[in-house]
Amino acid sequence: MVYSTHNLQELIEAIRKRNVILFVGGGVSMNLGLPSWDKLIDRLAKDLGFDNEVFRSYGDHLILAEYYKMNKGIGPLRSWMDRKWHNTDKVNIRESRIHQLIVELDFSLIYTTNYDRWIEFAFDEYEKPYVKIADVTDIKRSREGVTQIVKFHGDFDNDSSIVLTESSYFDRLDFETPLDIKLRADVLGKSILFIGYSLSDINIRYLLYKLNKMWQSAKNNEAKPKSFILLMQPNPVQELVLEKRGIVTIISQNEDFGKGLEEFLETLYKETYQQDVPAPIISMKKKKKKNKN
């Protein structure tokens, strides 16, 4: 079913009050032309002297990255990723309307599972102050009214912070690192908007599950704000599971990921700040009202 943008009013009002946490996933970076996971695995295979297809057959990216670390360490790979993903000759951040809108929407908190610095580069480009938080020592630099960019899966400036290998991922499953504890505090009373994620990614599904468990344990679960996720294709199975976990599913009507995300953010910007930009129709999974009788 198709809904007009007034159905996003709760999200829009929360953005106006700077009461939304933006969660940014890999799709936002890939829209800049950054290498995919497949390209990363091919690089691991090349460094280790394996045929690409043979190497991929030995496991998923977590175990392959673990094997690489055992043989080469994480430093060389991190250096290659840093160079490959930050090629300013190929990427002009001013050409990314998506990143401009992320800055202009003025979120007080941005969490990202991306290692790259393109969100930070966008804030620099548009001369908006921010504090980057990659580990617990960065938290003390937070300032009132200044956007925090939390590198939830690590940052290229700190090898030990990067969640890439199987062991580092398993450590995150405990959900007890300082950044996890910070997230648990930050989400109290705030909505979350997830963009750039695919629900085929176990990382985001696990995160949504853990957040829901945390909200369920709260004394006043009914008072928790709604959270939202933008998806590119309808999926009734995923939508129902997310609904049960308190997540409102928004479906883009544009099959092109980049254009769909840009249109959605344009819509939020227009509705939040009453600016004149085209407002595409957004489809949203509407929660069924319970019969109280």
Secondary structure by P-SEA (a helix, b strand, c coil): cccccccaaaaaaaaaaccbbbbbcaaaaaaaccccaaaaaaaaaaaacccaaaaaacccaaaaaaaaaacccaaaaaaaaaaaacccccccccccaaaaaaaaacccbbbbcccccaaaaaaaaabbbbbbbccccccccccccccccccccccccccccccccaaaaaaacccccaaaaaaaaaaccbbbbbcccccccaaaaaaaaaaaaaaaaccccccbbbbbbbbccccaaaaaaaaaabbbbbbbccccaaaaaaaaaaaaaaaaccccccccbbbbbbbbbcccc
